[in-house]
Amino acid sequence: MQDRIVRYRAVLGRSGALALCVALCAGGLSGSASAKAKYVTFGVKNAIQTTGGSINDNGYIAGWTMDSSKRNHGLLRAPDGTITIFNVSGATDTFGESINIKNVITGEWFAYYEHGYVRSANGKITPFDPPGAVMTLPMCINDKGVIVGTYSTATASHGFLRSANGKFTSFDVSGATLLWPQKINNEGVVTGFAVDGQADWQGFVRAADGTITTFDVPGTTRTQPYGINNLGVTTGNSVDANGVFHGFVRAADGTFTSFDPAGSAGTMTYAVNDQGTILGLYVDSKIVPHGFVRSPAGKITNFDPPGSTYTQPLGLNNRGAITGGYNKGSVQYGFLRIN
Protein backbone atom coordinates (compact mmCIF):
# COMPACT_ATOMS: atom_id res chain seq x y z
CA MET A 1 0.00 0.00 0.00
CA GLN A 2 2.83 2.39 0.78
CA ASP A 3 4.23 2.02 -2.75
CA ARG A 4 0.81 2.96 -4.10
CA ILE A 5 0.92 6.13 -1.98
CA VAL A 6 4.30 7.10 -3.41
CA ARG A 7 3.23 6.52 -7.02
CA TYR A 8 0.07 8.51 -6.40
CA ARG A 9 2.16 11.41 -5.16
CA ALA A 10 0.34 14.16 -7.05
CA VAL A 11 -3.16 13.39 -5.82
CA LEU A 12 -4.55 13.54 -2.30
CA GLY A 13 -6.91 10.82 -3.41
CA ARG A 14 -7.55 7.45 -1.86
CA SER A 15 -4.24 6.23 -0.50
CA GLY A 16 -2.65 9.67 -0.55
CA ALA A 17 -5.41 11.08 1.63
CA LEU A 18 -4.94 8.19 4.05
CA ALA A 19 -1.25 9.04 4.30
CA LEU A 20 -2.12 12.66 5.07
CA CYS A 21 -4.72 11.60 7.62
CA VAL A 22 -2.23 9.29 9.35
CA ALA A 23 0.24 12.16 9.52
CA LEU A 24 -2.21 14.68 10.99
CA CYS A 25 -4.70 12.71 13.10
CA ALA A 26 -4.07 12.31 16.82
CA GLY A 27 -5.97 11.38 19.97
CA GLY A 28 -9.16 9.32 20.16
CA LEU A 29 -9.90 5.85 21.49
CA SER A 30 -8.73 2.46 20.30
CA GLY A 31 -10.74 -0.53 19.27
CA SER A 32 -12.56 -2.06 16.32
CA ALA A 33 -15.80 -4.00 16.21
CA SER A 34 -17.03 -6.20 13.37
CA ALA A 35 -20.57 -7.25 12.53
CA LYS A 36 -20.94 -10.74 11.18
CA ALA A 37 -19.97 -10.70 7.54
CA LYS A 38 -18.33 -13.06 5.07
CA TYR A 39 -14.81 -12.23 3.92
CA VAL A 40 -13.11 -13.57 0.82
CA THR A 41 -9.37 -13.02 0.51
CA PHE A 42 -7.79 -12.95 -2.93
CA GLY A 43 -4.30 -12.52 -4.27
CA VAL A 44 -1.96 -13.38 -7.10
CA LYS A 45 0.77 -16.00 -6.81
CA ASN A 46 4.11 -14.50 -5.76
CA ALA A 47 2.59 -11.01 -5.47
CA ILE A 48 3.54 -8.84 -2.52
CA GLN A 49 0.46 -6.60 -2.80
CA THR A 50 -3.04 -7.12 -4.17
CA THR A 51 -5.82 -4.54 -3.87
CA GLY A 52 -9.43 -4.37 -4.94
CA GLY A 53 -10.15 -0.80 -6.01
CA SER A 54 -13.73 -0.88 -7.32
CA ILE A 55 -16.63 -3.35 -7.45
CA ASN A 56 -19.66 -3.22 -9.74
CA ASP A 57 -23.17 -4.40 -8.97
CA ASN A 58 -22.50 -7.79 -10.58
CA GLY A 59 -19.57 -8.43 -8.25
CA TYR A 60 -16.70 -7.87 -10.69
CA ILE A 61 -13.69 -6.18 -9.09
CA ALA A 62 -11.05 -3.97 -10.69
CA GLY A 63 -7.78 -3.38 -8.90
CA TRP A 64 -4.06 -3.96 -9.10
CA THR A 65 -1.32 -6.30 -7.92
CA MET A 66 2.37 -5.74 -7.29
CA ASP A 67 4.90 -8.43 -8.22
CA SER A 68 8.18 -9.23 -6.47
CA SER A 69 10.02 -6.69 -8.63
CA LYS A 70 7.55 -4.01 -7.41
CA ARG A 71 5.84 -3.60 -10.77
CA ASN A 72 2.08 -3.08 -10.62
CA HIS A 73 -0.39 -4.79 -12.95
CA GLY A 74 -4.09 -4.25 -13.55
CA LEU A 75 -6.47 -6.84 -12.14
CA LEU A 76 -9.99 -8.03 -12.91
CA ARG A 77 -11.60 -10.49 -10.49
CA ALA A 78 -14.78 -12.26 -11.58
CA PRO A 79 -17.48 -13.32 -9.07
CA ASP A 80 -16.33 -16.95 -9.41
CA GLY A 81 -12.86 -15.93 -8.21
CA THR A 82 -11.12 -16.00 -11.60
CA ILE A 83 -8.43 -13.30 -11.78
CA THR A 84 -7.28 -11.76 -15.04
CA ILE A 85 -4.07 -9.71 -15.06
CA PHE A 86 -3.61 -7.02 -17.69
CA ASN A 87 -1.12 -4.31 -18.63
CA VAL A 88 -1.10 -1.33 -20.94
CA SER A 89 1.49 -1.92 -23.66
CA GLY A 90 4.70 -0.08 -22.79
CA ALA A 91 3.68 0.61 -19.18
CA THR A 92 5.94 0.16 -16.21
CA ASP A 93 2.86 0.02 -13.96
CA THR A 94 -0.88 -0.36 -14.59
CA PHE A 95 -3.68 0.25 -12.05
CA GLY A 96 -7.36 -0.70 -12.32
CA GLU A 97 -9.12 2.25 -10.70
CA SER A 98 -12.82 1.89 -11.57
CA ILE A 99 -15.16 -0.63 -13.22
CA ASN A 100 -18.70 -0.08 -14.51
CA ILE A 101 -21.67 -2.42 -14.88
CA LYS A 102 -20.49 -3.47 -18.36
CA ASN A 103 -17.08 -4.53 -16.96
CA VAL A 104 -15.33 -1.62 -18.67
CA ILE A 105 -12.32 -0.54 -16.59
CA THR A 106 -10.42 2.71 -16.40
CA GLY A 107 -7.28 3.64 -14.53
CA GLU A 108 -3.79 5.00 -14.90
CA TRP A 109 -0.59 3.61 -16.32
CA PHE A 110 2.96 4.83 -15.97
CA ALA A 111 5.70 5.48 -18.49
CA TYR A 112 7.59 8.08 -16.49
CA TYR A 113 4.40 10.17 -16.28
CA GLU A 114 0.84 9.05 -15.59
CA HIS A 115 -1.54 8.40 -18.48
CA GLY A 116 -5.09 7.10 -18.73
CA TYR A 117 -6.57 4.01 -20.36
CA VAL A 118 -9.90 2.33 -20.85
CA ARG A 119 -10.21 -1.48 -21.07
CA SER A 120 -13.29 -2.90 -22.77
CA ALA A 121 -15.12 -5.99 -21.52
CA ASN A 122 -13.41 -8.04 -24.24
CA GLY A 123 -9.98 -6.96 -23.03
CA LYS A 124 -9.11 -4.31 -25.61
CA ILE A 125 -7.06 -1.53 -24.01
CA THR A 126 -7.09 2.03 -25.34
CA PRO A 127 -4.57 4.46 -23.80
CA PHE A 128 -5.54 8.12 -23.71
CA ASP A 129 -4.60 11.62 -22.58
CA PRO A 130 -6.70 14.78 -22.89
CA PRO A 131 -5.25 17.25 -25.42
CA GLY A 132 -2.23 19.05 -23.97
CA ALA A 133 -1.91 16.73 -20.96
CA VAL A 134 1.46 15.90 -19.46
CA MET A 135 -0.15 13.85 -16.67
CA THR A 136 -3.53 12.11 -16.65
CA LEU A 137 -5.32 10.45 -13.74
CA PRO A 138 -8.72 8.86 -14.52
CA MET A 139 -10.70 8.34 -11.33
CA CYS A 140 -14.10 6.85 -12.20
CA ILE A 141 -16.18 5.45 -15.06
CA ASN A 142 -19.98 5.43 -14.91
CA ASP A 143 -22.34 2.87 -16.40
CA LYS A 144 -22.68 4.94 -19.58
CA GLY A 145 -18.94 4.72 -20.16
CA VAL A 146 -18.15 8.33 -19.25
CA ILE A 147 -14.81 8.73 -17.46
CA VAL A 148 -13.92 11.56 -15.09
CA GLY A 149 -10.48 12.51 -13.86
CA THR A 150 -7.82 15.16 -13.65
CA TYR A 151 -5.02 16.14 -15.97
CA SER A 152 -2.13 18.56 -15.85
CA THR A 153 -0.69 20.71 -18.58
CA ALA A 154 2.61 22.53 -18.35
CA THR A 155 0.92 25.33 -16.39
CA ALA A 156 -2.23 24.09 -14.61
CA SER A 157 -4.47 21.18 -13.63
CA HIS A 158 -7.98 20.66 -14.98
CA GLY A 159 -10.85 18.25 -14.73
CA PHE A 160 -11.88 16.17 -17.72
CA LEU A 161 -14.72 14.05 -18.97
CA ARG A 162 -14.14 11.41 -21.63
CA SER A 163 -17.27 10.13 -23.34
CA ALA A 164 -17.73 6.50 -24.34
CA ASN A 165 -16.78 7.42 -27.92
CA GLY A 166 -13.58 9.17 -26.81
CA LYS A 167 -14.64 12.84 -26.86
CA PHE A 168 -12.99 15.01 -24.19
CA THR A 169 -14.53 17.86 -22.24
CA SER A 170 -12.28 19.95 -19.99
CA PHE A 171 -13.62 21.88 -17.00
CA ASP A 172 -12.37 24.07 -14.17
CA VAL A 173 -13.58 25.50 -10.89
CA SER A 174 -13.32 29.29 -10.75
CA GLY A 175 -10.24 30.39 -8.79
CA ALA A 176 -8.82 26.90 -8.39
CA THR A 177 -5.17 26.17 -9.06
CA LEU A 178 -5.57 22.44 -8.46
CA LEU A 179 -8.63 20.39 -9.36
CA TRP A 180 -9.31 16.79 -8.32
CA PRO A 181 -12.59 15.32 -9.62
CA GLN A 182 -13.24 11.99 -7.90
CA LYS A 183 -16.53 10.38 -8.96
CA ILE A 184 -19.21 10.60 -11.63
CA ASN A 185 -22.67 9.08 -11.25
CA ASN A 186 -24.92 7.68 -13.95
CA GLU A 187 -26.67 11.04 -14.33
CA GLY A 188 -23.35 12.64 -15.31
CA VAL A 189 -22.97 14.55 -12.03
CA VAL A 190 -19.37 14.86 -10.82
CA THR A 191 -17.99 15.51 -7.35
CA GLY A 192 -14.49 16.25 -6.15
CA PHE A 193 -12.45 19.03 -4.60
CA ALA A 194 -10.51 22.10 -5.64
CA VAL A 195 -7.63 24.04 -4.14
CA ASP A 196 -7.25 27.78 -4.69
CA GLY A 197 -4.21 30.04 -4.52
CA GLN A 198 -4.65 30.49 -0.75
CA ALA A 199 -4.53 26.72 -0.24
CA ASP A 200 -8.25 26.61 0.61
CA TRP A 201 -9.83 23.23 -0.14
CA GLN A 202 -13.44 23.24 -1.29
CA GLY A 203 -15.79 20.55 -2.40
CA PHE A 204 -17.71 20.86 -5.64
CA VAL A 205 -20.52 19.26 -7.58
CA ARG A 206 -20.64 19.65 -11.36
CA ALA A 207 -24.09 19.08 -12.86
CA ALA A 208 -24.54 17.29 -16.17
CA ASP A 209 -25.12 20.67 -17.85
CA GLY A 210 -21.74 21.92 -16.61
CA THR A 211 -23.00 24.09 -13.74
CA ILE A 212 -20.54 23.93 -10.83
CA THR A 213 -21.52 24.44 -7.19
CA THR A 214 -18.79 24.71 -4.57
CA PHE A 215 -19.33 23.96 -0.88
CA ASP A 216 -17.62 23.71 2.50
CA VAL A 217 -18.60 21.63 5.50
CA PRO A 218 -19.54 24.28 8.10
CA GLY A 219 -16.89 24.96 10.75
CA THR A 220 -14.07 23.16 8.95
CA THR A 221 -10.86 24.22 7.23
CA ARG A 222 -10.88 21.68 4.40
CA THR A 223 -13.55 19.78 2.47
CA GLN A 224 -12.76 16.76 0.27
CA PRO A 225 -15.66 14.84 -1.31
CA TYR A 226 -14.80 11.40 -2.68
CA GLY A 227 -18.12 9.75 -3.50
CA ILE A 228 -21.50 10.49 -5.07
CA ASN A 229 -24.47 8.21 -5.68
CA ASN A 230 -27.11 8.33 -8.39
CA LEU A 231 -29.41 10.41 -6.16
CA GLY A 232 -26.85 13.20 -5.81
CA VAL A 233 -25.78 12.39 -2.25
CA THR A 234 -22.07 13.07 -1.71
CA THR A 235 -19.64 11.88 0.96
CA GLY A 236 -16.07 12.63 1.88
CA ASN A 237 -14.00 14.06 4.68
CA SER A 238 -13.43 17.45 6.25
CA VAL A 239 -10.62 18.73 8.46
CA ASP A 240 -11.18 20.69 11.66
CA ALA A 241 -9.05 23.47 13.16
CA ASN A 242 -6.90 20.87 14.94
CA GLY A 243 -6.08 19.07 11.71
CA VAL A 244 -8.29 16.06 12.48
CA PHE A 245 -10.26 14.38 9.69
CA HIS A 246 -14.00 13.69 10.00
CA GLY A 247 -16.50 12.04 7.69
CA PHE A 248 -19.45 13.88 6.20
CA VAL A 249 -22.47 13.22 4.05
CA ARG A 250 -24.11 15.97 2.01
CA ALA A 251 -27.71 15.38 1.01
CA ALA A 252 -28.93 16.32 -2.45
CA ASP A 253 -30.54 19.43 -0.90
CA GLY A 254 -27.17 20.55 0.50
CA THR A 255 -27.73 19.50 4.12
CA PHE A 256 -24.57 18.30 5.90
CA THR A 257 -24.13 15.60 8.53
CA SER A 258 -20.70 14.95 10.06
CA PHE A 259 -19.76 11.68 11.75
CA ASP A 260 -16.93 9.53 13.11
CA PRO A 261 -16.80 5.83 14.01
CA ALA A 262 -16.28 4.95 17.69
CA GLY A 263 -12.55 4.95 18.43
CA SER A 264 -11.67 7.20 15.52
CA ALA A 265 -8.71 9.56 15.66
CA GLY A 266 -9.36 10.48 12.03
CA THR A 267 -12.01 9.47 9.49
CA MET A 268 -11.98 9.09 5.70
CA THR A 269 -14.95 8.15 3.50
CA TYR A 270 -14.69 6.88 -0.07
CA ALA A 271 -18.08 5.81 -1.39
CA VAL A 272 -21.84 6.06 -0.95
CA ASN A 273 -24.25 3.72 -2.72
CA ASP A 274 -27.80 4.33 -3.86
CA GLN A 275 -29.21 3.02 -0.58
CA GLY A 276 -27.20 5.67 1.29
CA THR A 277 -24.68 3.28 2.82
CA ILE A 278 -21.27 4.91 3.23
CA LEU A 279 -17.89 3.19 3.13
CA GLY A 280 -14.74 4.52 4.72
CA LEU A 281 -11.89 3.99 7.12
CA TYR A 282 -10.71 5.44 10.38
CA VAL A 283 -7.39 5.41 12.20
CA ASP A 284 -7.26 4.51 15.89
CA SER A 285 -5.10 6.04 18.61
CA LYS A 286 -2.16 3.93 17.43
CA ILE A 287 -2.65 5.27 13.87
CA VAL A 288 -3.79 1.85 12.61
CA PRO A 289 -6.47 2.02 9.88
CA HIS A 290 -9.70 0.03 10.05
CA GLY A 291 -12.75 -0.10 7.81
CA PHE A 292 -16.29 1.00 8.58
CA VAL A 293 -19.72 1.14 7.00
CA ARG A 294 -22.39 3.68 7.93
CA SER A 295 -26.00 2.66 7.35
CA PRO A 296 -28.57 5.07 5.86
CA ALA A 297 -29.93 5.47 9.40
CA GLY A 298 -26.51 6.52 10.69
CA LYS A 299 -25.44 3.30 12.43
CA ILE A 300 -21.69 2.75 12.04
CA THR A 301 -20.11 -0.71 12.00
CA ASN A 302 -16.32 -0.98 12.23
CA PHE A 303 -14.60 -3.92 10.56
CA ASP A 304 -11.32 -5.62 9.67
CA PRO A 305 -10.75 -8.78 7.63
CA PRO A 306 -9.56 -11.60 9.91
CA GLY A 307 -5.90 -11.19 10.83
CA SER A 308 -5.63 -7.69 9.34
CA THR A 309 -3.05 -5.27 10.70
CA TYR A 310 -3.91 -2.54 8.16
CA THR A 311 -7.28 -2.27 6.43
CA GLN A 312 -8.12 0.00 3.51
CA PRO A 313 -11.59 -0.46 1.99
CA LEU A 314 -12.02 1.28 -1.36
CA GLY A 315 -15.02 0.02 -3.32
CA LEU A 316 -18.74 -0.37 -2.47
CA ASN A 317 -21.56 -1.51 -4.73
CA ASN A 318 -25.33 -1.17 -4.50
CA ARG A 319 -25.63 -4.63 -2.95
CA GLY A 320 -23.43 -3.63 -0.05
CA ALA A 321 -20.39 -5.66 -1.16
CA ILE A 322 -17.04 -4.07 -0.31
CA THR A 323 -13.55 -4.51 -1.73
CA GLY A 324 -10.15 -3.16 -0.78
CA GLY A 325 -6.83 -4.32 0.58
CA TYR A 326 -5.45 -5.43 3.93
CA ASN A 327 -2.09 -6.38 5.35
CA LYS A 328 -1.41 -9.72 6.98
CA GLY A 329 2.22 -10.31 7.82
CA SER A 330 4.46 -8.98 5.08
CA VAL A 331 1.87 -9.40 2.29
CA GLN A 332 -1.06 -7.23 1.29
CA TYR A 333 -4.14 -9.12 0.05
CA GLY A 334 -7.28 -8.05 -1.66
CA PHE A 335 -10.58 -8.69 0.07
CA LEU A 336 -14.27 -8.96 -0.64
CA ARG A 337 -16.71 -8.34 2.22
CA ILE A 338 -20.26 -9.59 1.81
CA ASN A 339 -23.04 -9.02 4.32
N, C-alpha and C positions, 0 to 999 in steps of 0.2 A: 504493500500500500504506500509506503514511503517513497518508492521510486515513482509511482504514479503522481504523487504530490509534486515531486521535482519536475517531471516532464510537463506538468500542468501549471508551470510557474507563472504564466501570464494571467491566469484566470483565478479569481477567488470564487471558484465554482465548488463542486462537490467535495473532492478531497482537499483542495486548497483551502476552502472555508473551514474544514475540520482542523487543519493545521493551525489556522489563525485562531480558532476557538480554543484549541488546546493551549496555545501560547498566552491567551488573554484571560481565560476563565479561572476563577479561584473561589475557594470556599465551598459551602454546600455540604450535603450529607452523602454518605456512601450507601451502596446497596442496589440490587437489581432484582426485580421480581418477574417471573414469566408465567403467563397463562398457558394452559395446555394447548399445544400446537404441534404439528408434525414438521420435522425438519429433514430436509434432504440435502446432503453434502455432495458437491461435485467438484471435480478437478481434472486435470490433464496429466497423463503419465510424465514424470520427471519435471513437471512444472514447479516453480517455487512460489508462484502467485496465480490464483484464479479468482475472478470477480464477476458476478452478475451485475450488469449495469442498468438493465431495463427489462421489463416483462410485459408482454401483451396479454389481452384478455383470453387468448387461447393457450396461454402457458408457455409460449416460446420466449427464451431469454437471449438477449444480446449482451456481450461483455468482452472480456479480454483475459489473456493468460500470459504469464511471463515464463520463458524457458530458463534453463540453467546459465545461459550466456547473457541473461537479462534483456532479451529481446521480447517485445510484446506482440501478440498476435490476436486478431479478432476471433470472437467465439460466438457460435450459435448453438444453444441447447434446446433440443426438442422436448416435448412433454414426456416422451418415452425414455428420456435420458441420453439419447444420442447426441454427441457433441461434434460439431463441424468447426474446424479451424480454417481461417481464411486470412489472406494478406493482400494489401494493395501492391501491385507490381512496382518494384523499386523502393518500397518503404523499408525503413529500418525498424519501425514500430507501427502497429495498427491497433486501434481501439474501437470496439463496438459500443457506441454511446446510447443509441435509442433504436427501438424496433416498433413498427406499427402493426396493425391487425392483419395486414397482408404479408407479414414477415419481411418487409423491406427495412433495411438497417442503414443508419447513417452513423458517422463518427469521424475521427481525425486519424491521419497518418503522418508520419514524420519522414522527411528527407532533408534534414537540417532545420527546416522550418515546418510548421504545422500546415496541413492541407486538409480539405474535406473529401469525402467520398459518399456514394450511395451504392448499396448492394441490393440487387433485386432478389426476389424470392427464388429465382432459378440460379442464383450465384454470380450473376454478371456484376462486376464492379466498375463503377464510373467515377474516376477522381474529378474533383472540381475545385475552383476558387472563384469567388466573385471578381469581376473586372477590377484590376488595380491592386488586388490583395497581395500582401507579402506574408500574411499569416491568416489562416482560416480555422475556426473552431465551430463545427456544427454541434448543436446541443440537443435537438429534439426533432423528430419527424411525426407528423400527425397521420391519421388514417386516410387522409386524402393525398398523402405523399408530399406535403409541403414541409420543407425543412427550415428551421430557424437557427441562427447562430450569430457569431460575431466575427468580424474580420478587421485586420489592420492594414492600412496603407503606409506609405513612408511618413505620413504626418499625423494620422488620426485613427481612431477605431470607430467602427460603425456596426449597426445591426444589419442582418440580411435575411431575406426570405428567398428560398429557391423552390419554384413550383415543381410539380411532378414532371413537367416537360422540359425542365432545365432553365426556365426564365428567372432571372435575379431581380429582386427589388431591394434597394438599400434604404435604410431609414436611420434617423438620429433623434435623440432627445435634446431639446433646446438647452443650450448651456453646458451640455455634458462634454467632457474630454475623454471619458472612457465609457463604453456601453457594453453591457453583458446581458443580452437576451438569454433566457433559460428554457422556457417551455412555450409550446403552441398547442392550443386545443383544436378540436375538430371543427370549430366555428371560425378558426383563423385568428383567434385572439391570442396575443403574445404577452407574457410577463417576464420581467427581469429587473435589473437595476442599473443605475447610471451614476457616474461620479463626475462632479463638476470641478472647476478650477480651484475651489476652496476645499477640496477633498470631502465634500458633503455627498453622502450616499443616499440616493432616493430610489424607491421602488417605482415601477411604471407598469401600466397596462396599455397595450396598443390594440385598438379595435380593428376589425377586419377592413374597415374603410380607411385605416391609416391614422385615425384620431388617437393621440397619445395623452394619457392622464397620468400625472406623477402623484406620488403619495408618500407620506411618512407615518410610521407608527407613532402615535402621540407620546411625548415624553421621552423619546429615544434619540440617540445621536447617529444611528445608521439603520437603514432598512434594506433588506436583501430578500426579495421574493425568489423562490425556486420552483414553485409548482402552481399549476392552474388546472381546474377541471373543466368539463364541458358546460357547466352552469355558470362559469365566470368566477368561482371561488378561488382565491389565491392563498398560498401559504409560503412561509419563509422564516427568516429570523431577523431580529432587531438587536441592537446593542445599546445598553444603558450607559449612564454617565460614568459608571465604574468599569466599563469595558467588558461587561458580562453579557453573553448571548442569551436571548429568550426566543421561544417560538411564537408565531402569531398566525392567525387566520383572518383573512379579510373577506367578508361576505360580498356578494355581487352588488349590494347597495352601498358598499364602502364602509360598513361597520367593522371595527377591529375587535378581536379578542386575543389577548396574550396568554401564554401558558408555559409551564415547565413540568416535566416529570418529577415525581418524588426522588430526592437524592441528586438532583441536577445541579452541577456547578456551571453549566453552560449548555444551551439547547440549540440544535440545528434541525430544520425540517426540510424535506426534499420533494415530497409529493402529496397530492390530495386527489382521491378518486371521486367518481361521480356520486357515491353515497355520502361523501363528506369525511371519510376516514383519512387521517393524516399519518404519514410515515416520517420518522426522523431518528435522530440519535441525540444522546446527551453524554456529557463527561461527568464522572463522579469526582469526589474530593481528591482522589489519587490520579486524576486526569486520565482515567481509563474510559473509552467510549463503549456505550451500550445502545441497543436499539429500543425504539418505542413505537407504539401505534396509539393514536388518539381517536376514539370513536366519535361519530357525529354528535353524540350527546355530551362529549367532553371527557369521558372516562379514558384515562391513560394507562396502558399496560406496557411495562418495561420487559425487554427480552434479550436473551443471548442464545445463540446456538450452543448445544452442549459442548463443554470444554473450551469455549471461546475465551481468549484473553484480550480480544480487540474486535469489536463488532462494528461494521459499517453497512447498514442497509441503504439501498439506493433506489430500487424500483418497486412500484406498487401497481397492481392492476385493479380492475373494477370488481373482481371476485375476491379481493382481499389478499391475494398471494403476494409475497414479498421476496425480493432477491437482493443480494449484496455480496459482501465478502467478510470473512472472519479469520483471525489468526488462531492457530492451534500448534503449539511448539514453534518450530522455525518455518512453517509453511502456512501460506494463506490459501484458504479454500473458498470456493463459491458456495452459496447456500440458497435454498428455496424454503420458505416458511409458508405452510398452509394451515389455515384454521381448521 
